[in-house]
Structures are given as C-alpha cells and as structure tokens.
C-alpha cells in the first residue's frame, strides 16, 4: 500500500529532537482535554435580584469564578441587580449559581473597609439563569466597573 506524501509525515515516529513519544503522547492528551472542554463548555447569563450592591458581591463572584476556572465578567447594573456572564464546564457553572444563592460577604473582602460594621449581607431574592453554548470570547474573569 502506498500512502500519499501528504499523509506519510503523520505516521513517522516521534523525533528525539521534539522530546520523544512520551512527551508527544502527553501533548496529545493535553490537546484532547482542551478540545473536550471547548466542546463541553457552556455559557450562562445570570441576573441577580435583591440587595446585591454594596456588599462585595462582585468581588466574591470573581473569587468563586477564579476558583472554578470560569471565564467572563460580573457587573453592577443601573436597576440595582448584578449581571454575571460566565463560561466553563456545566458542573462548574452550576456550582457558581449555587454559591451565588448562598452568598455571604467574607472577612477578607471587608477587612480594609471603613464601613465594615455597616455592610449588610446580600439578600438574594431571585436569580434568572439563561444557558447558551460557550462563545470562547473571554480569557479570564473580571469585574466590570461603570464609568
């Protein structure tokens, strides 16, 4: 059987200069993992209602998203809600939603705040959730500030 020249290079053994077959296999596994995450990735848009501004909600949401490896952003809206756009695995996104429902200002966010004793806890009335396929437009998770 004769292979076309364009396919022949794909069947050659790994070159010692490129790290050998062990490293090549590891690289392939890493690429498969990335592709799997891209295929499995989802996107959510959360609109969070209640007393959610002025209670370090955005800082905590960013901390949670970073822990979960999510990308996207969180921002206060003029109607006193908070909007979160996040992309990642479905399990991690569900975890983010659950943790938003159970939000409490942490000691670390309020330790340098002069209003620390007057900061109320967030009161979550409801969270609207919209699911979509991920678009891959974010590189990290950030807090958006209004100008």
N, C-alpha and C positions, 0 to 999 in steps of 0.2 A: 504494500500500500504506500503510495506516495502522497505526502502532505504538501499542501500549497505552502509556498515560502512564508506567507503572512502568518500561518499557524505554527510553523516549526519552532519559532522562538518561545512560544508558550510552553513547550514540552521539554525544554532544556533544563538540566539540573541547576540548582541554585549556584551561583558563582561564589567562591570563597571570599572574593573581594567584597561582596554585599552582605557578608555575615553568615552565610551558610543556611542550611534548611531549617534549623531550629528557630532562628530569628525570622526567617521568611514565614514560617508557619505562624509564629506569634503575630507578625504583622497582618497576616491574612485574618486571623481570629479577631484582631482589633478592628479591622475594616468591616468584618461581618457584624460585629457588635454595633458599630456606628450606623451601618445601614439598617439593622434591625430597629435601633432606636428611632431612626428617621421614619421608618415605616410605621412603627407603633406610636409615634408621637401624636399627641392631641393638643388642642388649644382650648382654653376656657376664657370667657369674659365674665367676671364677677362684678355685680353692682351690689354694694353692701349698704344697707339702710340701718339707721339707728343713731346712737351717739357714738360716732366713729372718728370724728375730727377733734384734734387737740388732746388725744390720749395715746399718742405714739403708735397708732395703728399701722401707719405706712412703714415705720422703722421695723416693727415686729414682723410685718408681712414680708419685707425684704429679707430679714434674718431667716425666716422659715423657708422662703423660696430658695435662698442660697444653700441652706442645709439639705434641701430636697433635690438640688441640681436643676432647678427650673430656670427658664429664661422669660423675660417680659418686663413689665413695669407695674407700679402702683401709683395712683394719684388721687388727690382730693378733687372733688367736683363741686361746682358752684351751688348745687342743690343739697349740699351737706352730706352727700354719700361719698363712698370711696370706690374707685374703679380699679380692678386688677385684671390685667391681661397676662396670662401665663401659658407657657408651652412646655411640654415634657411628657413623661410617661403617664398613663391613665391612673395608675396606683398613686403616684406622687401628687398628681393634681387633686385626686380625691382626698388625700391627706391634707393638702393645703386648705381645701374647703372646710374640712372637719376642724382644723386648727383655727380657722377664721371664726367659726361659730363659738369656739371656746377661748377667745382672745382675752388675755389679761396683760396689762402693762407690766413689763418685767422691771426689776430693780435696776438692771444695767442701763435701761433706756432713760430712767428718771433720775439717776444719781447726781447728775450735774445740772439739774433743772431747778431754778429758784422757786418754781411753782409746785414742787414735788408733792407737798402735802395737800394741794388743792386739785391735783389732777384726778378727775373721775375715771372710773373704769369704763371701758367701752360697753355699750348696751346694744347688742345686735338684735334688731327687730326681724330682719329677713335678709336673705341673700338670693339674688337672681343669678342663675347659672346658665350660660349658653355654651354648648360644646360644638367644636368645629375640628376640622383637620388642621394640624400644625402648618404654618407657613414658613417657618425657619427664618424669620426676619430679625431675631434678637440674638445677641452674643452673650448677654448676661442678664441680670435682673437689676433694675434701677428704680429709684424713687424719682418721680417727676414732680417738679415744683412749678407752681403758677408764677408767671412774671408779673 
